[in-house]
Amino acid sequence: MVTGYNQGDWDRLMKGEYDRPPEVSDAQNMDNTLYMGELIEPLGFDSIWATEHYGSAYS
C-alpha cells in the first residue's frame, strides 16, 4: 500500500522521541508518493488518491 503519510515514523512517536526528526521527512514521503504516481501513469492509471491519517502515528 502506498500512503502519503509517514508510517515509518511510528517507532519514534511511540517512544516519545519528539526531539529527533523522523528518518524520512514528511515532505520526502509525499514526494515519493507523487513520484510513484508518475511511474504508474504510463501503465494506464489516471488518478492517485491521497489517504487521510486516521489511525496513523499522527492522529
N, CA, C, O and CB atoms as a CASP TS submission, in Angstrom:
PFRMAT TS
TARGET T0000
AUTHOR 0000-0000-0000
METHOD Language model
MODEL 1
PARENT N/A
ATOM      1  N   MET     1       0.845  -1.171   0.000  1.00  0.00           N
ATOM      2  CA  MET     1       0.000   0.000   0.000  1.00  0.00           C
ATOM      3  C   MET     1       0.894   1.239   0.000  1.00  0.00           C
ATOM      4  O   MET     1       1.899   1.291   0.709  1.00  0.00           O
ATOM      5  CB  MET     1      -0.963  -0.005   1.220  1.00  0.00           C
ATOM      6  N   VAL     2       0.531   2.192  -0.771  1.00  0.00           N
ATOM      7  CA  VAL     2       1.247   3.462  -0.821  1.00  0.00           C
ATOM      8  C   VAL     2       0.399   4.509  -0.124  1.00  0.00           C
ATOM      9  O   VAL     2      -0.780   4.672  -0.437  1.00  0.00           O
ATOM     10  CB  VAL     2       1.567   3.883  -2.290  1.00  0.00           C
ATOM     11  N   THR     3       0.988   5.202   0.801  1.00  0.00           N
ATOM     12  CA  THR     3       0.259   6.248   1.508  1.00  0.00           C
ATOM     13  C   THR     3       1.053   7.539   1.469  1.00  0.00           C
ATOM     14  O   THR     3       2.263   7.525   1.244  1.00  0.00           O
ATOM     15  CB  THR     3      -0.030   5.834   2.964  1.00  0.00           C
ATOM     16  N   GLY     4       0.381   8.637   1.685  1.00  0.00           N
ATOM     17  CA  GLY     4       1.050   9.920   1.713  1.00  0.00           C
ATOM     18  C   GLY     4       1.476  10.348   3.101  1.00  0.00           C
ATOM     19  O   GLY     4       1.996  11.449   3.279  1.00  0.00           O
ATOM     20  N   TYR     5       1.266   9.500   4.077  1.00  0.00           N
ATOM     21  CA  TYR     5       1.727   9.879   5.409  1.00  0.00           C
ATOM     22  C   TYR     5       2.839   8.937   5.852  1.00  0.00           C
ATOM     23  O   TYR     5       3.035   7.870   5.270  1.00  0.00           O
ATOM     24  CB  TYR     5       0.558   9.858   6.425  1.00  0.00           C
ATOM     25  N   ASN     6       3.538   9.331   6.851  1.00  0.00           N
ATOM     26  CA  ASN     6       4.800   8.706   7.223  1.00  0.00           C
ATOM     27  C   ASN     6       4.597   7.547   8.195  1.00  0.00           C
ATOM     28  O   ASN     6       4.772   7.715   9.402  1.00  0.00           O
ATOM     29  CB  ASN     6       5.730   9.736   7.834  1.00  0.00           C
ATOM     30  N   GLN     7       4.233   6.384   7.683  1.00  0.00           N
ATOM     31  CA  GLN     7       4.019   5.216   8.540  1.00  0.00           C
ATOM     32  C   GLN     7       5.290   4.774   9.248  1.00  0.00           C
ATOM     33  O   GLN     7       5.232   4.200  10.336  1.00  0.00           O
ATOM     34  CB  GLN     7       3.472   4.069   7.723  1.00  0.00           C
ATOM     35  N   GLY     8       6.429   5.038   8.637  1.00  0.00           N
ATOM     36  CA  GLY     8       7.695   4.646   9.245  1.00  0.00           C
ATOM     37  C   GLY     8       8.050   5.434  10.491  1.00  0.00           C
ATOM     38  O   GLY     8       9.047   5.139  11.150  1.00  0.00           O
ATOM     39  N   ASP     9       7.255   6.423  10.817  1.00  0.00           N
ATOM     40  CA  ASP     9       7.532   7.273  11.974  1.00  0.00           C
ATOM     41  C   ASP     9       6.898   6.751  13.262  1.00  0.00           C
ATOM     42  O   ASP     9       7.074   7.350  14.323  1.00  0.00           O
ATOM     43  CB  ASP     9       7.042   8.675  11.705  1.00  0.00           C
ATOM     44  N   TRP    10       6.166   5.645  13.182  1.00  0.00           N
ATOM     45  CA  TRP    10       5.501   5.092  14.364  1.00  0.00           C
ATOM     46  C   TRP    10       6.472   4.855  15.514  1.00  0.00           C
ATOM     47  O   TRP    10       6.198   5.236  16.652  1.00  0.00           O
ATOM     48  CB  TRP    10       4.807   3.791  14.010  1.00  0.00           C
ATOM     49  N   ASP    11       7.603   4.228  15.215  1.00  0.00           N
ATOM     50  CA  ASP    11       8.548   3.854  16.268  1.00  0.00           C
ATOM     51  C   ASP    11       9.002   5.071  17.069  1.00  0.00           C
ATOM     52  O   ASP    11       9.021   5.041  18.299  1.00  0.00           O
ATOM     53  CB  ASP    11       9.762   3.145  15.663  1.00  0.00           C
ATOM     54  N   ARG    12       9.361   6.129  16.374  1.00  0.00           N
ATOM     55  CA  ARG    12       9.818   7.356  17.038  1.00  0.00           C
ATOM     56  C   ARG    12       8.721   7.939  17.921  1.00  0.00           C
ATOM     57  O   ARG    12       8.979   8.339  19.056  1.00  0.00           O
ATOM     58  CB  ARG    12      10.264   8.397  15.998  1.00  0.00           C
ATOM     59  N   LEU    13       7.508   7.986  17.405  1.00  0.00           N
ATOM     60  CA  LEU    13       6.407   8.583  18.165  1.00  0.00           C
ATOM     61  C   LEU    13       5.987   7.719  19.347  1.00  0.00           C
ATOM     62  O   LEU    13       5.666   8.246  20.412  1.00  0.00           O
ATOM     63  CB  LEU    13       5.215   8.817  17.257  1.00  0.00           C
ATOM     64  N   MET    14       5.987   6.406  19.174  1.00  0.00           N
ATOM     65  CA  MET    14       5.600   5.521  20.277  1.00  0.00           C
ATOM     66  C   MET    14       6.608   5.583  21.425  1.00  0.00           C
ATOM     67  O   MET    14       6.251   5.368  22.584  1.00  0.00           O
ATOM     68  CB  MET    14       5.467   4.078  19.777  1.00  0.00           C
ATOM     69  N   LYS    15       7.859   5.876  21.100  1.00  0.00           N
ATOM     70  CA  LYS    15       8.886   6.020  22.133  1.00  0.00           C
ATOM     71  C   LYS    15       8.891   7.421  22.739  1.00  0.00           C
ATOM     72  O   LYS    15       9.624   7.682  23.693  1.00  0.00           O
ATOM     73  CB  LYS    15      10.259   5.704  21.554  1.00  0.00           C
ATOM     74  N   GLY    16       8.078   8.320  22.191  1.00  0.00           N
ATOM     75  CA  GLY    16       8.022   9.685  22.697  1.00  0.00           C
ATOM     76  C   GLY    16       9.271  10.492  22.375  1.00  0.00           C
ATOM     77  O   GLY    16       9.593  11.456  23.069  1.00  0.00           O
ATOM     78  N   GLU    17       9.962  10.100  21.335  1.00  0.00           N
ATOM     79  CA  GLU    17      11.209  10.775  20.957  1.00  0.00           C
ATOM     80  C   GLU    17      10.915  11.937  20.009  1.00  0.00           C
ATOM     81  O   GLU    17      11.329  11.940  18.850  1.00  0.00           O
ATOM     82  CB  GLU    17      12.194   9.777  20.294  1.00  0.00           C
ATOM     83  N   TYR    18      10.198  12.908  20.529  1.00  0.00           N
ATOM     84  CA  TYR    18       9.773  14.045  19.716  1.00  0.00           C
ATOM     85  C   TYR    18      10.906  15.030  19.445  1.00  0.00           C
ATOM     86  O   TYR    18      10.772  15.924  18.609  1.00  0.00           O
ATOM     87  CB  TYR    18       8.634  14.762  20.395  1.00  0.00           C
ATOM     88  N   ASP    19      12.016  14.863  20.151  1.00  0.00           N
ATOM     89  CA  ASP    19      13.133  15.792  19.978  1.00  0.00           C
ATOM     90  C   ASP    19      14.015  15.447  18.779  1.00  0.00           C
ATOM     91  O   ASP    19      14.909  16.219  18.434  1.00  0.00           O
ATOM     92  CB  ASP    19      13.976  15.815  21.231  1.00  0.00           C
ATOM     93  N   ARG    20      13.780  14.308  18.145  1.00  0.00           N
ATOM     94  CA  ARG    20      14.552  13.970  16.944  1.00  0.00           C
ATOM     95  C   ARG    20      13.614  13.923  15.744  1.00  0.00           C
ATOM     96  O   ARG    20      12.448  13.551  15.875  1.00  0.00           O
ATOM     97  CB  ARG    20      15.294  12.608  17.117  1.00  0.00           C
ATOM     98  N   PRO    21      14.119  14.295  14.593  1.00  0.00           N
ATOM     99  CA  PRO    21      13.272  14.298  13.394  1.00  0.00           C
ATOM    100  C   PRO    21      13.024  12.879  12.892  1.00  0.00           C
ATOM    101  O   PRO    21      13.783  11.969  13.224  1.00  0.00           O
ATOM    102  CB  PRO    21      13.916  15.142  12.284  1.00  0.00           C
ATOM    103  N   PRO    22      11.983  12.679  12.104  1.00  0.00           N
ATOM    104  CA  PRO    22      11.756  11.361  11.516  1.00  0.00           C
ATOM    105  C   PRO    22      12.890  11.008  10.556  1.00  0.00           C
ATOM    106  O   PRO    22      13.531  11.895   9.992  1.00  0.00           O
ATOM    107  CB  PRO    22      10.398  11.319  10.783  1.00  0.00           C
ATOM    108  N   GLU    23      13.134   9.710  10.375  1.00  0.00           N
ATOM    109  CA  GLU    23      14.191   9.276   9.457  1.00  0.00           C
ATOM    110  C   GLU    23      13.913   9.755   8.036  1.00  0.00           C
ATOM    111  O   GLU    23      14.828  10.172   7.326  1.00  0.00           O
ATOM    112  CB  GLU    23      14.326   7.748   9.479  1.00  0.00           C
ATOM    113  N   VAL    24      12.664   9.694   7.630  1.00  0.00           N
ATOM    114  CA  VAL    24      12.245  10.208   6.324  1.00  0.00           C
ATOM    115  C   VAL    24      11.286  11.359   6.598  1.00  0.00           C
ATOM    116  O   VAL    24      10.270  11.175   7.267  1.00  0.00           O
ATOM    117  CB  VAL    24      11.568   9.082   5.428  1.00  0.00           C
ATOM    118  N   SER    25      11.599  12.528   6.091  1.00  0.00           N
ATOM    119  CA  SER    25      10.739  13.683   6.359  1.00  0.00           C
ATOM    120  C   SER    25       9.376  13.503   5.694  1.00  0.00           C
ATOM    121  O   SER    25       9.238  12.755   4.726  1.00  0.00           O
ATOM    122  CB  SER    25      11.406  14.983   5.864  1.00  0.00           C
ATOM    123  N   ASP    26       8.384  14.192   6.222  1.00  0.00           N
ATOM    124  CA  ASP    26       7.053  14.129   5.623  1.00  0.00           C
ATOM    125  C   ASP    26       7.087  14.640   4.185  1.00  0.00           C
ATOM    126  O   ASP    26       6.398  14.106   3.316  1.00  0.00           O
ATOM    127  CB  ASP    26       6.046  14.945   6.456  1.00  0.00           C
ATOM    128  N   ALA    27       7.890  15.674   3.937  1.00  0.00           N
ATOM    129  CA  ALA    27       7.994  16.217   2.578  1.00  0.00           C
ATOM    130  C   ALA    27       8.570  15.180   1.618  1.00  0.00           C
ATOM    131  O   ALA    27       8.084  15.028   0.497  1.00  0.00           O
ATOM    132  CB  ALA    27       8.867  17.483   2.571  1.00  0.00           C
ATOM    133  N   GLN    28       9.609  14.468   2.060  1.00  0.00           N
ATOM    134  CA  GLN    28      10.203  13.436   1.200  1.00  0.00           C
ATOM    135  C   GLN    28       9.221  12.295   0.979  1.00  0.00           C
ATOM    136  O   GLN    28       9.136  11.743  -0.119  1.00  0.00           O
ATOM    137  CB  GLN    28      11.510  12.899   1.816  1.00  0.00           C
ATOM    138  N   ASN    29       8.485  11.945   2.018  1.00  0.00           N
ATOM    139  CA  ASN    29       7.496  10.877   1.894  1.00  0.00           C
ATOM    140  C   ASN    29       6.423  11.250   0.870  1.00  0.00           C
ATOM    141  O   ASN    29       6.017  10.414   0.062  1.00  0.00           O
ATOM    142  CB  ASN    29       6.849  10.582   3.260  1.00  0.00           C
ATOM    143  N   MET    30       5.968  12.495   0.901  1.00  0.00           N
ATOM    144  CA  MET    30       4.969  12.936  -0.073  1.00  0.00           C
ATOM    145  C   MET    30       5.568  12.980  -1.477  1.00  0.00           C
ATOM    146  O   MET    30       4.909  12.600  -2.445  1.00  0.00           O
ATOM    147  CB  MET    30       4.415  14.320   0.311  1.00  0.00           C
ATOM    148  N   ASP    31       6.812  13.439  -1.591  1.00  0.00           N
ATOM    149  CA  ASP    31       7.483  13.425  -2.896  1.00  0.00           C
ATOM    150  C   ASP    31       7.569  12.003  -3.449  1.00  0.00           C
ATOM    151  O   ASP    31       7.366  11.786  -4.643  1.00  0.00           O
ATOM    152  CB  ASP    31       8.893  14.036  -2.783  1.00  0.00           C
ATOM    153  N   ASN    32       7.872  11.035  -2.578  1.00  0.00           N
ATOM    154  CA  ASN    32       7.939   9.633  -3.011  1.00  0.00           C
ATOM    155  C   ASN    32       6.583   9.146  -3.509  1.00  0.00           C
ATOM    156  O   ASN    32       6.501   8.419  -4.499  1.00  0.00           O
ATOM    157  CB  ASN    32       8.426   8.739  -1.860  1.00  0.00           C
ATOM    158  N   THR    33       5.524   9.550  -2.819  1.00  0.00           N
ATOM    159  CA  THR    33       4.178   9.155  -3.219  1.00  0.00           C
ATOM    160  C   THR    33       3.833   9.731  -4.589  1.00  0.00           C
ATOM    161  O   THR    33       3.292   9.028  -5.443  1.00  0.00           O
ATOM    162  CB  THR    33       3.150   9.615  -2.174  1.00  0.00           C
ATOM    163  N   LEU    34       4.144  11.002  -4.797  1.00  0.00           N
ATOM    164  CA  LEU    34       3.868  11.629  -6.091  1.00  0.00           C
ATOM    165  C   LEU    34       4.712  11.012  -7.199  1.00  0.00           C
ATOM    166  O   LEU    34       4.240  10.853  -8.325  1.00  0.00           O
ATOM    167  CB  LEU    34       4.126  13.134  -6.019  1.00  0.00           C
ATOM    168  N   TYR    35       5.950  10.666  -6.887  1.00  0.00           N
ATOM    169  CA  TYR    35       6.818  10.002  -7.865  1.00  0.00           C
ATOM    170  C   TYR    35       6.224   8.652  -8.269  1.00  0.00           C
ATOM    171  O   TYR    35       6.250   8.281  -9.442  1.00  0.00           O
ATOM    172  CB  TYR    35       8.245   9.814  -7.290  1.00  0.00           C
ATOM    173  N   MET    36       5.691   7.924  -7.292  1.00  0.00           N
ATOM    174  CA  MET    36       5.041   6.643  -7.588  1.00  0.00           C
ATOM    175  C   MET    36       3.885   6.858  -8.558  1.00  0.00           C
ATOM    176  O   MET    36       3.668   6.052  -9.462  1.00  0.00           O
ATOM    177  CB  MET    36       4.535   5.966  -6.289  1.00  0.00           C
ATOM    178  N   GLY    37       3.148   7.943  -8.368  1.00  0.00           N
ATOM    179  CA  GLY    37       2.063   8.268  -9.290  1.00  0.00           C
ATOM    180  C   GLY    37       2.567   8.519 -10.694  1.00  0.00           C
ATOM    181  O   GLY    37       1.933   8.109 -11.667  1.00  0.00           O
ATOM    182  N   GLU    38       3.708   9.192 -10.810  1.00  0.00           N
ATOM    183  CA  GLU    38       4.293   9.437 -12.131  1.00  0.00           C
ATOM    184  C   GLU    38       4.712   8.132 -12.800  1.00  0.00           C
ATOM    185  O   GLU    38       4.602   7.994 -14.019  1.00  0.00           O
ATOM    186  CB  GLU    38       5.499  10.375 -12.015  1.00  0.00           C
ATOM    187  N   LEU    39       5.189   7.182 -12.014  1.00  0.00           N
ATOM    188  CA  LEU    39       5.619   5.903 -12.572  1.00  0.00           C
ATOM    189  C   LEU    39       4.458   5.061 -13.089  1.00  0.00           C
ATOM    190  O   LEU    39       4.598   4.346 -14.081  1.00  0.00           O
ATOM    191  CB  LEU    39       6.379   5.125 -11.532  1.00  0.00           C
ATOM    192  N   ILE    40       3.314   5.146 -12.418  1.00  0.00           N
ATOM    193  CA  ILE    40       2.196   4.285 -12.813  1.00  0.00           C
ATOM    194  C   ILE    40       1.314   4.893 -13.892  1.00  0.00           C
ATOM    195  O   ILE    40       0.515   4.185 -14.504  1.00  0.00           O
ATOM    196  CB  ILE    40       1.356   3.968 -11.616  1.00  0.00           C
ATOM    197  N   GLU    41       1.446   6.192 -14.135  1.00  0.00           N
ATOM    198  CA  GLU    41       0.614   6.824 -15.166  1.00  0.00           C
ATOM    199  C   GLU    41       0.767   6.154 -16.533  1.00  0.00           C
ATOM    200  O   GLU    41      -0.245   5.927 -17.197  1.00  0.00           O
ATOM    201  CB  GLU    41       0.966   8.299 -15.280  1.00  0.00           C
ATOM    202  N   PRO    42       1.978   5.827 -16.986  1.00  0.00           N
ATOM    203  CA  PRO    42       2.113   5.156 -18.284  1.00  0.00           C
ATOM    204  C   PRO    42       1.468   3.765 -18.327  1.00  0.00           C
ATOM    205  O   PRO    42       1.267   3.206 -19.405  1.00  0.00           O
ATOM    206  CB  PRO    42       3.574   5.036 -18.636  1.00  0.00           C
ATOM    207  N   LEU    43       1.151   3.219 -17.174  1.00  0.00           N
ATOM    208  CA  LEU    43       0.514   1.902 -17.118  1.00  0.00           C
ATOM    209  C   LEU    43      -1.001   1.985 -17.254  1.00  0.00           C
ATOM    210  O   LEU    43      -1.690   0.966 -17.217  1.00  0.00           O
ATOM    211  CB  LEU    43       0.871   1.209 -15.819  1.00  0.00           C
ATOM    212  N   GLY    44      -1.515   3.199 -17.411  1.00  0.00           N
ATOM    213  CA  GLY    44      -2.945   3.370 -17.628  1.00  0.00           C
ATOM    214  C   GLY    44      -3.706   3.949 -16.452  1.00  0.00           C
ATOM    215  O   GLY    44      -4.904   4.211 -16.565  1.00  0.00           O
ATOM    216  N   PHE    45      -3.046   4.153 -15.339  1.00  0.00           N
ATOM    217  CA  PHE    45      -3.710   4.775 -14.198  1.00  0.00           C
ATOM    218  C   PHE    45      -3.818   6.270 -14.456  1.00  0.00           C
ATOM    219  O   PHE    45      -2.869   6.893 -14.932  1.00  0.00           O
ATOM    220  CB  PHE    45      -2.941   4.492 -12.871  1.00  0.00           C
ATOM    221  N   ASP    46      -4.966   6.842 -14.146  1.00  0.00           N
ATOM    222  CA  ASP    46      -5.146   8.264 -14.429  1.00  0.00           C
ATOM    223  C   ASP    46      -5.462   9.086 -13.184  1.00  0.00           C
ATOM    224  O   ASP    46      -5.811  10.262 -13.291  1.00  0.00           O
ATOM    225  CB  ASP    46      -6.245   8.444 -15.439  1.00  0.00           C
ATOM    226  N   SER    47      -5.343   8.487 -12.022  1.00  0.00           N
ATOM    227  CA  SER    47      -5.568   9.241 -10.791  1.00  0.00           C
ATOM    228  C   SER    47      -4.768   8.615  -9.659  1.00  0.00           C
ATOM    229  O   SER    47      -4.362   7.454  -9.716  1.00  0.00           O
ATOM    230  CB  SER    47      -7.075   9.287 -10.435  1.00  0.00           C
ATOM    231  N   ILE    48      -4.561   9.417  -8.640  1.00  0.00           N
ATOM    232  CA  ILE    48      -3.907   8.940  -7.424  1.00  0.00           C
ATOM    233  C   ILE    48      -4.685   9.536  -6.253  1.00  0.00           C
ATOM    234  O   ILE    48      -5.036  10.716  -6.278  1.00  0.00           O
ATOM    235  CB  ILE    48      -2.366   9.344  -7.377  1.00  0.00           C
ATOM    236  N   TRP    49      -4.947   8.753  -5.259  1.00  0.00           N
ATOM    237  CA  TRP    49      -5.720   9.212  -4.108  1.00  0.00           C
ATOM    238  C   TRP    49      -4.784   9.414  -2.928  1.00  0.00           C
ATOM    239  O   TRP    49      -3.926   8.574  -2.658  1.00  0.00           O
ATOM    240  CB  TRP    49      -6.846   8.204  -3.750  1.00  0.00           C
ATOM    241  N   ALA    50      -4.945  10.499  -2.244  1.00  0.00           N
ATOM    242  CA  ALA    50      -4.181  10.752  -1.023  1.00  0.00           C
ATOM    243  C   ALA    50      -4.995  10.241   0.160  1.00  0.00           C
ATOM    244  O   ALA    50      -6.180  10.551   0.288  1.00  0.00           O
ATOM    245  CB  ALA    50      -3.846  12.278  -0.862  1.00  0.00           C
ATOM    246  N   THR    51      -4.366   9.473   1.007  1.00  0.00           N
ATOM    247  CA  THR    51      -5.060   8.942   2.178  1.00  0.00           C
ATOM    248  C   THR    51      -5.064   9.972   3.297  1.00  0.00           C
ATOM    249  O   THR    51      -4.217  10.863   3.351  1.00  0.00           O
ATOM    250  CB  THR    51      -4.403   7.634   2.656  1.00  0.00           C
ATOM    251  N   GLU    52      -6.029   9.829   4.179  1.00  0.00           N
ATOM    252  CA  GLU    52      -6.032  10.650   5.382  1.00  0.00           C
ATOM    253  C   GLU    52      -5.311   9.871   6.469  1.00  0.00           C
ATOM    254  O   GLU    52      -5.079   8.670   6.327  1.00  0.00           O
ATOM    255  CB  GLU    52      -7.489  11.030   5.820  1.00  0.00           C
ATOM    256  N   HIS    53      -4.965  10.532   7.530  1.00  0.00           N
ATOM    257  CA  HIS    53      -4.112   9.895   8.527  1.00  0.00           C
ATOM    258  C   HIS    53      -4.859   9.365   9.746  1.00  0.00           C
ATOM    259  O   HIS    53      -4.275   9.289  10.828  1.00  0.00           O
ATOM    260  CB  HIS    53      -3.080  10.860   8.975  1.00  0.00           C
ATOM    261  N   TYR    54      -6.121   8.998   9.607  1.00  0.00           N
ATOM    262  CA  TYR    54      -6.829   8.379  10.724  1.00  0.00           C
ATOM    263  C   TYR    54      -6.162   7.053  11.039  1.00  0.00           C
ATOM    264  O   TYR    54      -5.929   6.246  10.139  1.00  0.00           O
ATOM    265  CB  TYR    54      -8.341   8.181  10.400  1.00  0.00           C
ATOM    266  N   GLY    55      -5.858   6.822  12.288  1.00  0.00           N
ATOM    267  CA  GLY    55      -5.204   5.584  12.690  1.00  0.00           C
ATOM    268  C   GLY    55      -3.705   5.595  12.462  1.00  0.00           C
ATOM    269  O   GLY    55      -3.044   4.568  12.623  1.00  0.00           O
ATOM    270  N   SER    56      -3.167   6.733  12.093  1.00  0.00           N
ATOM    271  CA  SER    56      -1.724   6.820  11.885  1.00  0.00           C
ATOM    272  C   SER    56      -1.047   7.318  13.155  1.00  0.00           C
ATOM    273  O   SER    56      -1.699   7.632  14.151  1.00  0.00           O
ATOM    274  CB  SER    56      -1.394   7.750  10.695  1.00  0.00           C
ATOM    275  N   ALA    57       0.246   7.378  13.093  1.00  0.00           N
ATOM    276  CA  ALA    57       1.007   7.878  14.240  1.00  0.00           C
ATOM    277  C   ALA    57       0.719   9.348  14.524  1.00  0.00           C
ATOM    278  O   ALA    57       0.995   9.835  15.620  1.00  0.00           O
ATOM    279  CB  ALA    57       2.495   7.686  14.003  1.00  0.00           C
ATOM    280  N   TYR    58       0.170  10.051  13.551  1.00  0.00           N
ATOM    281  CA  TYR    58      -0.070  11.485  13.707  1.00  0.00           C
ATOM    282  C   TYR    58      -1.464  11.818  14.226  1.00  0.00           C
ATOM    283  O   TYR    58      -1.752  12.984  14.498  1.00  0.00           O
ATOM    284  CB  TYR    58       0.143  12.173  12.397  1.00  0.00           C
ATOM    285  N   SER    59      -2.325  10.833  14.369  1.00  0.00           N
ATOM    286  CA  SER    59      -3.693  11.145  14.800  1.00  0.00           C
ATOM    287  C   SER    59      -3.817  11.159  16.308  1.00  0.00           C
ATOM    288  O   SER    59      -4.902  11.405  16.836  1.00  0.00           O
ATOM    289  CB  SER    59      -4.673  10.145  14.219  1.00  0.00           C
TER
END
